[in-house]
Amino acid sequence: MLQKFYDIKSFEIDLISKINRFKITASQKKEILIKFKNKNHLIIGAAGSIGSVFSKLILSYKPYKVFFLDKDENQLTELNRDINLLNSNSNKEFICYDILNLDIKNFCIKNKIYGIYNFSALKHVRSEENIFSSNYMLKVNSAQFLKIVYPKSVKCIFSVSTDKANNPTSVLGLSKKLMEHTLYEIKKKNQKKKIC
């Protein structure tokens, strides 16, 4: 039995292929399509490791327009190239900007944003070694959400978290735990919005 786990192919066949937890059912696909199709969406941290995957995937659900926001110009350019290969009919706008400087409320009102998806974060523990990086991490991961009064057009708010938020031992984990609590407080004030 142990010999099987030394063989990657056997391990893949025995375990991974049997547990496809990311498979979407037809009814789930339909539900997602209703939420994304013909609506405007803002993706923050769109060019990062997780954000870029979501950015490409959202286009398959036929949104009207997607705003891809990231402060890393090189990664945003790469994302732009990758997305142009997808031949999506959705309107797309790539914005190189820091989320901390964006007036999200007015941006959402002006662009009739339906969903905000936040994938921005400093995610490497080594960033904590610098006080400026730690301060930025706290602002991006949690404090920025406290300042926002979400307009009625915004029906869905999502922010990516991490397992490090459970019993945090780092500033990264603490910032994400604060973000989760912040979103919980926002949900209490906005019962009709989907917040996660």
N, C-alpha and C positions, 0 to 999 in steps of 0.2 A: 504493500500500500504506500509506504513512504517513497519508494522508488518513483512512483507516478509524479510526485511533486517536483522531482528533479527534471522532469521532462515538461517543458513549457507548453507544448502542444496538447499533451494529455491534461494538464492543469486547466488549460483554456476550454477544452471540450467538456471536461467533467464539471467544472464549476462556473466559469464565467458565462458560457453560452446558455446554461440552464437558468441563470438568474439575470434576465434582462429587465432590470428595474426601471429602465428609461424608455421602455416601449410605451407608446401612446395609443390608447384605444380609439376607435372611430368616434365614439361619443365625446371623448376628451378633446380630440382634434376639432370637432365641431364647436365645442365650447370655447376653445382658444381662438378659432376663426372669428366667432362672434365678437370677441373682445378686441381683436386686433384689426380686423378688416375695415378699410375705409376710415380709419381714425389716425390722428396724429400722435406720435410718441417721441419722448425724449429719453435717450440713453446716455447716462453719465458714466464716464470711464469706459466708453465704447470700444476703445482700441486695446484694452488690457487683455490679460490671458483669458478671463472668463467673459468679460464684456464683448470681446470680438466674436466669440462663438454665438452668444445671444444675438448680437447685431446681425450676423449672417442669417440666423435661423428666423428671426422675426419677419424678414422679407418674404418668406414662403407663406405667410398668413395674410398677405396682400394689404398692408397698411396703406393709408392714403399718403402720409409723409412721415419720415423718420429723421430726427435730428440726432446725429452722432457727435457727441461732445467728448473731447479728451484734451488734456493739456500737453500730451506728447505728440509733437508734430510728425515725427518720423513714423511712429506706430499708426497714427491717424491716416497718413499717406498710404501705408501698407494696407490698412483696412479698406480705404477707398478703392485701391487697385483690386483687392479680392472681391469686393462687393460689385464692382463694375463687371466682373466676369460672370456674375450670377444672372444677368439679364432680367432684373426685376423691373416691373412697370411702376413701382412705388416712387414717389418723389423722395429725394434724399438730399440732406444738407450736412456737410461735415464742418464742425466748428472746433477750431483749436483755441481753447480757452480754459481757464481755471474755474472750477465750479464755485470756489469761494468768492469769486468776483462777479458771478452771474446773479442778476435779480430774477430768481426763479419764478416768483409770483407773476411779475409783468411779462416774462417770457412765455409762461403758460397761457396767460390771458390773450396775448397778442397772437400766439400760434395755435390756440384752441387745443392744447395738449390734453389728451385723454389719459395717457399713462406715463409715469416717470419710473425709470429703472436705473438704480444707482449701483454701479459696479466699481466705483472709484474707491481706492484705498491704497495707503502705503501698507504693504503686506509682509514686508521682511523685517524680522525682529532686529536685524542689525541697524535699521533706521532709528531705533530707540536710543542708540548711543549718542545721538545728537539732539539737543534740547529743541532746536528749531523743527527738526523732523517729527519729534514727538508731539510738539504743539500742533503742527500741521495735521498729523494723524488724528488727533482728538477732534479737531475742527471738521475735517472731511468726513470722518466716520460717524460723528454724532452731533456735535454742536450746531452744524449748519442746518440741520433739520428743525431745530427749535425755533429758528428765526422765520420759518416759512408759514405763511397763511395760505393754504392751498385753495385756489379758486374752484368754483363749482364744476368747471369743465374737467378737472382732474378727478378721475374715478378710480385709478389704480396707482398705488405707490409701492415700490419694491426696493429693498436694499439688501445686497448680499452680505451674509455674515460669515462666521468661521467657527470651527470647533473650539478654537482658542477662547471663545467668549464664555465657555462653560468653565467655571472656576478659574478665572484668568490669572495668569502669573506674569503677564507682560503688558506693556502699554497697548500693544496691538489688540490683545484679547480684551483688555479693559475698555478700549475705545469701541469695540464691536458690541460688548455687553451694554454699554451706555446707549449705543445706537438702537439696540433691540428694545431697551426700556423707553427710549424716546419715541420710537414708532408705536409702542403700546399706548403711550400717553396721547399721541396724535390720533390713534384709532378711537380712543374713548371720546374725543371731541368730534370725530368725523365718522359716525357709525355707518353711514351709507357708502363710504369709500372702502375699496379693497386695499388693505395695507398689510404687507408682510415683509 
